[in-house]
């Protein structure tokens, strides 16, 4: 998915890399169809940090401050939405990571009850919404969260 900067000269392309378990956000120069900066935001492994890469082989391009700020704001939002769970307590991060690995981030309606019972046995009711949202995009009643359904 690509969306343009208000001046139209730049755009951000967002894509997910399954082999890397990471979101890629690319700042592109529209006229030259050239990638200038790539941000990589891992969302599965809490030990991997987001990174920003520049193309060292390409010619130097001056990027206006407001464009770079716009790009970094988008990167910050991606980090916030896809990695918020990694800021929970270490025990919850470990539980969420295990659940994501075991269930590949998805539980279907046929297995939701058994998985919810398993999770309830491991975490407090206060932590349950955050764990279910981060691991599966589900609410404590098993329904899809607003982030998943809307």
Buried (B, 14 or more C-beta within 10 A) or exposed (E): EEEEBEEEBBBBBBEEEEEBBBBBBBBBBBEEEEBBBBBBBBBBBBEBEBEBEEEEEEEEEEBEEEBBEBBBEBBEEBBEEBBEBBEBEEEBBEBBBEBBEEBEBEBEEEEBEEBBEEBBEBBEEEBBBBBBBBBBBBBBEBEEBEEEEE
